[in-house]
Amino acid sequence: MLEPRYGGVLFWPLGAADNPRMIRLLVGLGNPGPEYAATRHNAGFWWLDAAAKQLGTALVPQRSFFGNVARVSRPDGPVWLLEPMTFMNESGRSVAALARFFKVAPEEILVAHDELDLVPGHVKIKFGGSAGGNGVKDIQAQLGSADFWRLRLGIGHPGNRAEVVDYVLRKPSAEHREAIHSCIEQSLSALDLLLAGDMERAMMKIHAKPPRPKPPKPGPDSNADGHERTS
């Protein structure tokens, strides 16, 4: 399969650039319960909560879909938001139940989740692939396909594989949490493009770097190099 790329980080299926599939289901991964709410593993929940707020909706429990669900009416049709309440490792049960009921194809699903291989503050989109944590793997197994979009929210790596479980279930430092929320905010600036399936333009917007601040103009008491004159 040919895999066009943008900046080495954007992947889309053959033909998708000419005929993009709109996103009909947004999923955020995490663990239920207040003890997990502020942990790194719940970055996907943080993203979906922010997306729900931006779309003017609220998630409510739906037993039949094993999670918290919202429906947003848009000109091109409804969009569903889902936070599985099955715990991370069984996320696929929730995603597959909703996707099958509403006939949402894997290519119309975007899953936001924490990513160990990216530093806090970095975000990337990927289509398909076998990599990912247990939540992503369970979704692949339950859908019978890996052909869905993933929004990977960097949380950093502890540096030791044996420490990963404890690391993801702990709260990030204040600096890292701010960086994660900053990348969530930046990615949501492209939410309309993501929903439209225009992933290339979405990533161009998400990865746009802010302009560098201009150096302050030298004052009357400064030398040409900007340093203050001394008497």
Residue pairs with C-beta under 8 A, 6 or more apart in sequence:
1 13
1 14
2 14
3 11
3 12
4 10
4 11
4 12
4 17
5 11
6 200
6 203
6 204
7 203
7 207
9 124
9 125
9 126
9 203
9 207
10 124
10 125
10 126
10 199
10 200
10 203
11 125
11 126
11 127
11 128
11 129
12 20
12 127
12 199
12 200
13 107
13 127
13 128
13 147
16 107
16 127
16 197
16 199
17 200
20 196
20 197
20 198
20 199
21 105
21 107
21 108
21 197
22 76
22 77
22 108
22 195
22 196
22 197
23 79
23 108
23 109
23 110
23 149
23 194
23 195
23 196
23 197
24 77
24 78
24 79
24 80
24 102
24 104
24 108
24 109
25 79
25 80
25 81
25 82
25 95
25 98
25 99
25 102
25 104
25 108
25 109
25 110
26 48
26 51
26 79
26 80
26 81
26 82
26 110
26 112
27 44
27 48
27 81
27 82
27 83
27 84
27 91
27 95
27 109
27 110
27 111
27 112
27 139
28 44
28 45
28 46
28 47
28 48
28 49
28 51
28 81
28 82
28 83
28 111
28 112
28 113
29 44
29 45
29 84
29 88
29 91
29 111
29 112
29 113
29 114
29 135
29 136
30 36
30 41
30 42
30 43
30 44
30 45
30 46
30 83
30 88
31 39
31 41
31 42
31 87
31 88
32 85
32 87
36 42
36 169
37 45
38 171
38 177
39 168
39 169
39 170
39 171
40 114
40 155
40 167
40 168
40 169
40 170
40 171
40 172
41 88
41 114
41 168
41 169
42 114
43 112
43 113
43 114
43 153
43 155
43 180
43 184
44 111
44 112
44 113
44 114
44 135
44 153
45 83
46 180
46 181
46 184
47 112
47 151
47 153
47 184
47 187
47 188
48 59
48 81
48 82
48 83
48 112
49 59
50 184
50 185
50 188
51 81
51 112
51 188
51 191
52 58
52 59
52 70
52 81
54 188
54 191
55 70
55 72
55 79
55 81
55 191
56 72
57 70
57 71
57 72
57 81
58 70
59 68
59 69
59 70
59 81
59 83
60 68
60 69
60 70
61 67
61 68
61 69
61 85
62 68
62 69
64 97
64 101
65 82
65 94
65 97
65 98
65 101
66 84
66 85
66 86
66 93
66 94
66 97
67 82
67 83
67 84
67 85
67 86
67 94
67 98
68 82
68 83
68 85
69 80
69 81
69 82
69 83
69 98
70 80
70 81
71 78
71 79
71 80
71 81
72 78
72 79
72 80
72 81
74 195
76 196
79 195
80 98
80 102
80 104
82 94
82 95
82 98
84 90
84 91
84 93
84 94
84 95
84 135
85 94
86 93
86 94
88 133
88 134
88 135
89 134
89 135
89 138
90 138
91 135
91 136
91 138
91 139
92 135
92 138
92 139
92 140
92 141
92 142
92 143
93 138
93 142
95 109
95 111
95 139
95 142
95 143
96 139
96 142
96 143
98 104
99 105
99 106
99 109
99 143
106 143
106 145
106 146
106 147
106 148
107 147
107 148
107 149
109 143
109 148
109 149
110 148
110 149
110 150
110 151
110 194
111 136
111 139
111 148
111 149
111 150
111 151
112 150
112 151
112 153
113 132
113 133
113 135
113 136
113 150
113 151
113 152
113 153
114 133
114 153
114 154
114 155
114 168
115 124
115 152
115 153
115 154
115 155
116 133
116 155
116 156
116 157
116 164
116 168
117 152
117 154
117 157
118 124
118 152
118 153
118 154
118 155
118 156
119 154
119 156
120 154
120 155
120 156
120 172
120 175
120 176
120 177
120 179
120 180
120 183
121 154
121 179
121 180
121 182
121 183
122 154
122 183
123 151
123 152
123 153
123 154
123 183
123 184
123 186
123 187
123 206
124 151
124 152
125 149
125 150
125 151
125 152
125 199
125 202
125 203
125 206
126 149
126 150
126 152
127 147
127 148
127 149
127 150
127 199
128 146
128 147
128 148
129 146
129 150
130 140
130 146
132 140
132 150
136 150
139 148
140 146
149 199
151 187
151 194
153 180
153 183
153 184
153 187
154 180
154 183
155 168
155 172
155 176
155 180
156 172
156 176
157 164
157 167
158 164
158 166
158 167
171 177
172 180
186 206
187 194
187 206
189 205
189 206
190 201
190 202
190 203
190 205
190 206
193 199
193 201
193 202
193 205
194 202
215 226
216 226
218 224
218 226
219 228
221 228
221 229
222 228
222 229
223 229
